[in-house]
Amino acid sequence: MKPAPRLDAAAVIGRLKLLPRRHRIAHLRALLRRSPACWLAREQLAALLRGQMITQAANENRAT
């Protein structure tokens, strides 16, 4: 199996901004599952995922 490329969090975040929120959340979850625990950018991606989830929850509550 080929090792995952080492990307910094800024590059990943920049590419994910092009996706709809649902897809962004799914991709962030997948990245976090695959990334090693010692990867420093993992914390930044986890923070971004938390922010996306909070934003999604706020929008869902407002729609009702």
N, C-alpha and C positions, 0 to 999 in steps of 0.2 A: 504494500500500500504506500502511496506517495505521501510524504509529510505535508501538512497544511502550510500554505505560505504565511510568512510572518508579516502581517500588516499592522500599521499603527492604528489606533482607534479613530483618529481624525480622518484617515482615508476611508475607513469602513463607514463612519457616520456620514461622510460626504456622499458616498455612493448610495446609502440607504435612504437619504432624504428624497431621492427621486421616486421612491415607491409609495404606494398608498399606506396609510397607517397600519391596517391589518397585516399587510405583507411585511412591513418593517418589524412589527412585533414578532411575527413568525420567524423571520430571518435572525433577529437578535436572539431569540430563544435557541435556535439551532446553533448559532455561533457560540453561545455560552456553554451549550452541552459539549461541543467539540473542543473548546479551548482548554488548555491546561490551567490548573488552579494557580500556578506561579506566574502566568502571563499578566503583566501589569495593566495592559489595556483591557483586560477582562473586567476590572472594576469600573472603568469608564463605560463599557458596554452595558454592564448591569445597571448603572445609574441611568443611562439612556432608556433602557427597557422599563425601569420603574417610572420614569417620566412619561413615557408613551402610554403605559397602562393607566396612570392617573388621568392623563388627558382623555383617554378613551372613556374611562368611567364617568368623568365629568360631563362629557358630551352625551353619553347615554342617559344620564339622569336628567339633563336639561331637555331632552327630546320628549320625555313623558309628561 
